Amino acid sequence: MKYSEQTQDFFEQVYQVVRLIPKGRVTSYGSIAKALGTPKSSRIVGWAMNASHKHPDIPAHRVLNRNGLLTGKMHFESPTRMQELLEKEGVKVEKDKVVDFQRLFWDVQEELGKGM
């Protein structure tokens, strides 16, 4: 799929945010979209994550849906890879959902507001 220049620019903004997510923490597509000033673009953030796998410096495994589900797992090199990467960082996953999601949630807008 070929993306427009405007979409590519948005993807790069998403990638800049995702690179800031600390190890062992997770966020959501919606939190990223809201922090970028486009709260209705969660789906486009998901597209950016799907396209990010050719960039090894983007920790796409830390981006989940609003309920803590690993909805992007099928876009990794294997269906279990997303969970494996999270567990390697100490994040517990059961039935494709992050355990203690609320505690591990990294609110992008709140954290970026702290000067990160």
Contact map, one row per residue, 1 for C-alpha under 8 A:
11100000000000000000000000000000000000000000000000000000000000000000000000000000000000000000000000000000000000000000
11110000000000000000000000000000000000000000000000000000000000000000000000000000000000000000000000000000000000000000
11111011000000000000000000000000000000000000000000000000000000000000000000000000000000000000000000000000000000000000
01111111000000000000000000000000000000000000000000000000000000000000000000000000000000000000000000000000000000000000
00111111100000000000000000000000000000000000000000000000000000000000000000000000000000000000000000000000000000000000
00011111110000000000000000000000000000000000000000000000000000000000000000000000000000000000000000000000000000000000
00111111111000000000000000000000000000000000000000000000000000000000000000000000000000000000000000000000000000000000
00111111111100000000000000000000000000000000000000000000000000000000000000000000000000000000000000000000000000000000
00001111111110000000000000000000000000000000000000000000000000000000000000000000000000000000000000000000000000000000
00000111111111000000000000000000000000000000000000000000000000000000000000000000000000000000000000000000000000000000
00000011111111100000000000000000000000000000100100000000000000000000000000000000000000000000000000000000000000000000
00000001111111110000000000000000000000000000000000000000000000000000000000000000000000000000000000000000000000000000
00000000111111111000000000000000000100000000000000000000000000000000000000000000000000000000000000000000000000000000
00000000011111111100000000000001100100000000100100000000000000000000000000000000000000000000000000000000000000000000
00000000001111111110000000000000000000000000000100010000010000000000000000000000000000000000000000000000000000000000
00000000000111111111000000000000000000000000000000000000000000000000000000000000000000000000000000000000000000000000
00000000000011111111100000000001000000000000000000000000000000000000000000000000000000000000000000000000000100000000
00000000000001111111100000000000000000000000000000000000011101100000000000000000000000000000000000000000000000000000
00000000000000111111100000000000000000000000000000000000111000000000000000000000000000000000000000000000000000000000
00000000000000011111110000000000000000000000000000000000000000000000000000000000000000000000000000000000000000000001
00000000000000001111111011100000000000000000000000000000001001000000000000000000000000000000000000000000010000000000
00000000000000000001111111000000000000000000000000000000000000000000000000000000000000000000000000000000000000000000
00000000000000000000111110000000000000000000000000000000000000000000000000000000000000001000000000000000000000000000
00000000000000000000011111000000000000000000000000000000000000000000000000000000000001001110000000000001000000000000
00000000000000000000111111100000000000000000000000000000000001000000000000000000000000000010000000000001110000000000
00000000000000000000110111110000000000000000000000000000000001110000000000000000000000000000000000001001110000000000
00000000000000000000100011111011000000000000000000000000000001110000000000000000000000000000000000000000111100000000
00000000000000000000000001111111000000000000000000000000000000111101000000000000000000000000000000000000000000000000
00000000000000000000000000111111100000000110110000000000000000111100000000000000000000000000000000000000000000000000
00000000000000000000000000011111110000111100100000000000000000001100000000000000000000000000000000000000000000000000
00000000000000000000000000111111111000100000000000000000000000000000000000000000000000000000000000000000001110000000
00000000000001001000000000111111111100000100100000000000000000000000000000000000000000000000000000000000000110000000
00000000000001000000000000001111111111111100100000000000000000000000000000000000000000000000000000000000000000000000
00000000000000000000000000000111111111110000000000000000000000000000000000000000000000000000000000000000000010000000
00000000000000000000000000000011111111100000000000000000000000000000000000000000000000000000000000000000000110000000
00000000000011000000000000000001111111100000000000000000000000000000000000000000000000000000000000000000000000000000
00000000000000000000000000000000111111100000000000000000000000000000000000000000000000000000000000000000000000000000
00000000000000000000000000000000111111111000000000000000000000000000000000000000000000000000000000000000000000000000
00000000000000000000000000000110111111111100000000000000000000000000000000000000000000000000000000000000000000000000
00000000000000000000000000000100110001111110000000000000000000000000000000000000000000000000000000000000000000000000
00000000000000000000000000000100100001111111100000000000000000000000000000000000000000000000000000000000000000000000
00000000000000000000000000001101100000111111110000000000000000000000000000000000000000000000000000000000000000000000
00000000000000000000000000001000000000011111111000000000000000000000000000000000000000000000000000000000000000000000
00000000000000000000000000000000000000001111111100000000000000000000000000000000000000000000000000000000000000000000
00000000001001000000000000001101100000001111111110000000000000000000000000000000000000000000000000000000000000000000
00000000000000000000000000001000000000000111111111000000000000000000000100000000000000000000000000000000000000000000
00000000000000000000000000000000000000000011111111100000000000000000000000000000000000000000000000000000000000000000
00000000001001100000000000000000000000000001111111110000000000000000000000000000000000000000000000000000000000000000
00000000000000000000000000000000000000000000111111111000000100100000000100000000000000000000000000000000000000000000
00000000000000000000000000000000000000000000011111111000000000000000000100100000000000000000000000000000000000000000
00000000000000000000000000000000000000000000001111111100000000000000000000000000000000000000000000000000000000000000
00000000000000100000000000000000000000000000000111111111010100000000000000000000000000000000000000000000000000000000
00000000000000000000000000000000000000000000000011111111010100000000000000010000000000000000000000000000000000000000
00000000000000000000000000000000000000000000000000111111000000000000000000000000000000000000000000000000000000000000
00000000000000000000000000000000000000000000000000011111110000000000000000000000000000000000000000000000000000000000
00000000000000000000000000000000000000000000000000011111111000000000000000000000000000000000000000000000000000000000
00000000000000000010000000000000000000000000000000000011111000000000000000000000000000000000000000000000000000000000
00000000000000100110000000000000000000000000000000011011111100000000000000000000000000000000000000000000000000000000
00000000000000000110100000000000000000000000000000000001111111100000000000000000000000000000000000000000000000000000
00000000000000000100000000000000000000000000000010011000011111100000000000000000000000000000000000000000000000000000
00000000000000000000000000000000000000000000000000000000001111110000000110000000011011000000000000000000000000000000
00000000000000000100100011100000000000000000000000000000001111110000000000000000000001000000000000000000000000000000
00000000000000000100000001111000000000000000000010000000001111111000000000000000000000000000000000000000000000000000
00000000000000000000000001111000000000000000000000000000000011111111111100000000000000000000000000000000000000000000
00000000000000000000000000011100000000000000000000000000000000111111111000000000000000000000000000000000000000000000
00000000000000000000000000011100000000000000000000000000000000011111100000000000000000000000000000000000000000000000
00000000000000000000000000000000000000000000000000000000000000011111100000000000000000000000000010001000000000000000
00000000000000000000000000010000000000000000000000000000000000011111110000000000000000000000000011001000000000000000
00000000000000000000000000000000000000000000000000000000000000011111111000000000000000000000000111000000000000000000
00000000000000000000000000000000000000000000000000000000000000011001111110000000011000000000000111000000000000000000
00000000000000000000000000000000000000000000000000000000000000011000111111000000000000000000000100000000000000000000
00000000000000000000000000000000000000000000010011000000000010010000011111110000010000000000000000000000000000000000
00000000000000000000000000000000000000000000000000000000000010000000011111110111111000000000000000000000000000000000
00000000000000000000000000000000000000000000000000000000000000000000001111111110000000000000000000000000000000000000
00000000000000000000000000000000000000000000000001000000000000000000000111111110000000000000000000000000000000000000
00000000000000000000000000000000000000000000000000001000000000000000000111111110110000000000000000000000000000000000
00000000000000000000000000000000000000000000000000000000000000000000000001111110100000000000000000000000000000000000
00000000000000000000000000000000000000000000000000000000000000000000000011111111100000000000000000000000000000000000
00000000000000000000000000000000000000000000000000000000000000000000000011111111110000000000000000000000000000000000
00000000000000000000000000000000000000000000000000000000000000000000000010000111111100000000000000000000000000000000
00000000000000000000000000000000000000000000000000000000000000000000000010011111111110000000000000000000000000000000
00000000000000000000000000000000000000000000000000000000000010000000010110010011111111000000000000000000000000000000
00000000000000000000000000000000000000000000000000000000000010000000010010000001111111100000100100000000000000000000
00000000000000000000000000000000000000000000000000000000000000000000000000000001111111110000000000000000000000000000
00000000000000000000000000000000000000000000000000000000000010000000000000000000111111111000000000000000000000000000
00000000000000000000000100000000000000000000000000000000000011000000000000000000011111111111100000000000000000000000
00000000000000000000000000000000000000000000000000000000000000000000000000000000001111111111100000000000000000000000
00000000000000000000000000000000000000000000000000000000000000000000000000000000000111111110000000000000000000000000
00000000000000000000001100000000000000000000000000000000000000000000000000000000000011111110000000000000000000000000
00000000000000000000000100000000000000000000000000000000000000000000000000000000000001111111000000000000000000000000
00000000000000000000000110000000000000000000000000000000000000000000000000000000000001111111100001100000000000000000
00000000000000000000000000000000000000000000000000000000000000000000000000000000000001100111110001100000000000000000
00000000000000000000000000000000000000000000000000000000000000000000000000000000001001100011111111100000000000000000
00000000000000000000000000000000000000000000000000000000000000000000000000000000000000000001111111100000000000000000
00000000000000000000000000000000000000000000000000000000000000000000000000000000000000000000111110000000000000000000
00000000000000000000000000000000000000000000000000000000000000000000111000000000001000000000111111000000000000000000
00000000000000000000000000000000000000000000000000000000000000000011110000000000000000000000111111100000000000000000
00000000000000000000000000000000000000000000000000000000000000000001110000000000000000000011110111111000000000000000
00000000000000000000000000000000000000000000000000000000000000000000000000000000000000000011110011111000000000000000
00000000000000000000000000000000000000000000000000000000000000000000000000000000000000000000000001111111000000000000
00000000000000000000000001000000000000000000000000000000000000000011000000000000000000000000000001111111100000000000
00000000000000000000000000000000000000000000000000000000000000000000000000000000000000000000000000011111100000000000
00000000000000000000000000000000000000000000000000000000000000000000000000000000000000000000000000011111100000000000
00000000000000000000000111000000000000000000000000000000000000000000000000000000000000000000000000011111110000000000
00000000000000000000000011100000000000000000000000000000000000000000000000000000000000000000000000001111111000000000
00000000000000000000100011100000000000000000000000000000000000000000000000000000000000000000000000000001111100100000
00000000000000000000000000100010000000000000000000000000000000000000000000000000000000000000000000000000111111100000
00000000000000001000000000100011001000000000000000000000000000000000000000000000000000000000000000000000011111110000
00000000000000000000000000000011011000000000000000000000000000000000000000000000000000000000000000000000001111111000
00000000000000000000000000000000000000000000000000000000000000000000000000000000000000000000000000000000001111111100
00000000000000000000000000000000000000000000000000000000000000000000000000000000000000000000000000000000011111111111
00000000000000000000000000000000000000000000000000000000000000000000000000000000000000000000000000000000000111111111
00000000000000000000000000000000000000000000000000000000000000000000000000000000000000000000000000000000000011111111
00000000000000000000000000000000000000000000000000000000000000000000000000000000000000000000000000000000000001111111
00000000000000000000000000000000000000000000000000000000000000000000000000000000000000000000000000000000000000111111
00000000000000000001000000000000000000000000000000000000000000000000000000000000000000000000000000000000000000111111
